[in-house]
Amino acid sequence: MYVHLRRSLVLLLCSFAVLGLAYAYAATGLSQALFPHQANGSLGPNGSTLIGQPFDATRWFHGRPDDFGPYAADPAKGVSGGDNPLEADGVQGSSGPTNLGPRSKVLLEDTRALIRWWHEHGVQPTSDLVTTSGSGLDPDISPRSALVQIPMVAKATGVPPADLRALVEREVHPAEWGFLGSPTVDVLQLNEALAHLEARLGLHPGNAR
């Protein structure tokens, strides 16, 4: 009996040492050495590069309309934000679209309101800029969707349009492996680069929020 107990205890300790300690430390060390960005997560001082977020001024580039325009949160009306990427349906951290179908009058009115909003700021919007993402969490837009916002951002910041165009082009992420998907621009990364550009030009530097 004692022999079996001793063997079981030895097996337990060996399993704990190998699987509970050695494997965990080895996996952590390899991930830090080979994939530090992924291992440490996407959260930075201005938010996550993997989760879309609203920007509250025309001096920034905007992403999908998940929490501004007709989709903006309005506590006075009890609206939590139609596709608020951080607080959808009043539940913090949940995600999901408004699920409005193509025949929805609300969807049509919201889209028209967004188009008017963009036109008021000198932008000819793309479909990305007037339609919400399926999850409400999309952090990316197409390069064209960023380029069409240059007149608005240039007017608000004083950065020359040519510099903004070069900035957008530098921030374009190509299709995965060169053929999967389409080129994209991460809106948070683009605005962080814009803040650095403003500081370099001696304009109005600030955090990308």
C-alpha positions in Angstrom: 0.0 0.0 0.0 2.7 2.4 1.0 4.6 1.6 -2.2 1.6 2.6 -4.3 1.1 5.8 -2.3 4.8 6.7 -2.7 4.7 6.1 -6.4 1.5 8.2 -6.7 3.1 11.0 -4.8 6.2 10.9 -6.9 4.1 11.0 -10.1 2.1 13.9 -8.7 5.2 15.9 -7.9 6.9 15.1 -11.2 3.7 16.1 -13.1 3.4 19.3 -11.2 7.1 20.2 -11.8 7.0 19.4 -15.5 3.5 20.6 -16.5 2.8 23.2 -13.8 6.2 24.9 -13.6 8.6 24.0 -16.4 6.0 24.0 -19.2 4.5 27.3 -18.0 7.9 29.1 -17.7 9.1 27.7 -21.0 6.0 28.8 -22.8 6.1 32.3 -21.2 9.8 32.7 -22.0 9.4 31.6 -25.6 6.4 33.9 -26.2 8.3 36.9 -24.7 11.3 36.1 -26.8 9.5 35.4 -30.1 6.2 37.3 -29.9 6.5 40.0 -27.2 3.7 42.2 -28.7 1.2 39.4 -28.8 2.2 38.1 -25.4 1.9 41.4 -23.7 -1.4 42.2 -25.2 -2.6 45.0 -27.4 -3.5 47.5 -24.6 -1.4 50.7 -24.7 -1.7 54.1 -23.1 -4.4 55.2 -25.6 -6.4 52.0 -25.8 -6.3 48.7 -27.6 -5.2 48.4 -31.2 -7.5 45.4 -31.6 -10.7 47.1 -30.4 -12.3 50.0 -32.2 -13.0 53.1 -30.1 -14.6 56.5 -30.7 -12.6 59.7 -31.2 -14.5 62.8 -30.0 -13.0 65.5 -32.2 -12.5 66.3 -35.9 -8.8 66.6 -35.4 -8.6 62.8 -35.3 -9.3 60.2 -37.9 -12.4 58.3 -37.2 -13.2 54.6 -37.6 -16.4 52.8 -38.2 -19.4 54.7 -36.7 -19.9 52.5 -33.7 -20.4 55.3 -31.2 -20.9 58.7 -32.8 -23.6 60.3 -35.0 -26.9 58.5 -34.6 -25.1 55.7 -32.8 -23.7 57.9 -30.0 -24.5 57.1 -26.4 -27.0 59.6 -24.9 -27.7 59.0 -21.2 -30.5 61.6 -21.3 -32.4 59.4 -23.7 -31.4 56.1 -22.2 -29.3 55.2 -25.3 -26.1 53.3 -24.5 -24.7 53.6 -28.0 -26.1 51.5 -30.9 -22.8 49.8 -31.6 -20.7 51.3 -28.9 -17.5 49.1 -29.2 -17.0 49.2 -25.4 -20.5 49.2 -24.1 -23.1 47.7 -26.5 -26.7 47.2 -25.4 -25.8 48.7 -22.0 -23.6 45.8 -21.1 -20.0 46.8 -20.7 -17.6 44.7 -22.8 -20.3 43.0 -24.9 -20.3 43.3 -28.6 -22.8 43.1 -31.5 -24.3 45.1 -34.3 -27.7 46.9 -34.3 -29.0 44.1 -36.6 -30.9 46.6 -38.6 -31.9 45.1 -42.0 -31.6 46.7 -45.4 -35.4 47.6 -45.3 -35.1 49.3 -42.0 -36.2 53.0 -42.0 -34.1 53.6 -38.9 -31.0 52.3 -40.7 -31.8 54.5 -43.7 -32.2 57.6 -41.5 -29.1 56.8 -39.5 -27.0 56.4 -42.7 -28.3 59.6 -44.2 -27.5 61.4 -40.9 -24.0 60.1 -41.0 -23.5 61.1 -44.6 -24.7 64.7 -43.7 -22.3 64.7 -40.7 -19.4 63.9 -43.0 -20.4 66.3 -45.7 -20.6 69.1 -43.0 -16.9 68.4 -42.3 -15.8 68.4 -45.9 -15.6 64.6 -46.3 -17.0 62.4 -49.0 -17.5 59.3 -46.9 -16.9 55.7 -48.0 -19.2 52.8 -47.0 -16.9 52.1 -44.1 -17.6 55.5 -42.6 -21.4 55.2 -42.7 -21.9 51.5 -41.8 -21.2 49.9 -38.5 -19.1 46.8 -38.2 -20.6 43.4 -37.6 -19.1 43.0 -34.1 -19.0 46.7 -33.1 -15.3 46.1 -32.3 -13.6 46.6 -35.7 -10.5 48.8 -35.2 -9.6 49.0 -38.9 -10.8 51.0 -41.9 -9.7 50.9 -45.6 -6.9 53.1 -46.7 -9.4 55.1 -48.8 -11.6 55.7 -45.8 -8.6 57.3 -44.1 -7.5 59.3 -47.1 -11.0 60.9 -47.6 -10.8 62.3 -44.0 -7.7 64.3 -44.8 -9.5 67.6 -45.5 -11.2 67.5 -42.1 -8.1 66.6 -40.2 -5.9 69.1 -42.0 -8.4 71.9 -41.3 -8.6 71.0 -37.6 -4.9 70.4 -36.9 -3.1 72.6 -39.4 -1.0 69.7 -40.7 -0.5 70.0 -44.5 -2.6 67.5 -46.5 0.5 66.2 -48.2 2.0 65.2 -44.9 -1.3 63.6 -43.8 -1.4 61.6 -47.0 2.1 60.4 -46.5 1.2 59.5 -42.9 -1.8 57.4 -44.0 0.3 55.6 -46.6 2.9 54.7 -44.0 0.3 53.3 -41.7 -1.3 51.0 -44.3 -1.1 47.3 -43.3 -1.0 45.1 -46.4 -3.2 42.1 -46.9 -2.2 39.1 -44.8 0.5 37.1 -46.5 0.0 39.4 -49.5 -3.3 37.9 -50.6 -5.6 37.3 -47.7 -8.1 40.1 -47.2 -7.5 43.7 -48.1 -5.1 46.4 -47.0 -6.2 48.1 -43.8 -5.4 51.1 -41.5 -5.6 50.7 -37.7 -7.3 53.9 -36.6 -5.7 54.1 -33.2 -2.2 53.6 -34.6 -2.9 56.2 -37.2 -4.0 58.8 -34.6 -1.0 58.0 -32.4 1.2 58.6 -35.5 -0.7 61.8 -36.1 0.0 63.0 -32.5 3.7 62.4 -33.1 3.6 64.2 -36.4 1.9 67.2 -34.8 4.6 67.3 -32.0 7.3 67.1 -34.6 5.8 70.0 -36.6 5.4 72.0 -33.4 1.6 72.2 -33.8 -0.9 70.9 -31.2 0.5 67.6 -29.9 -1.6 65.4 -27.7 -2.6 61.9 -26.8 -4.6 60.0 -29.4 -7.9 60.0 -27.5 
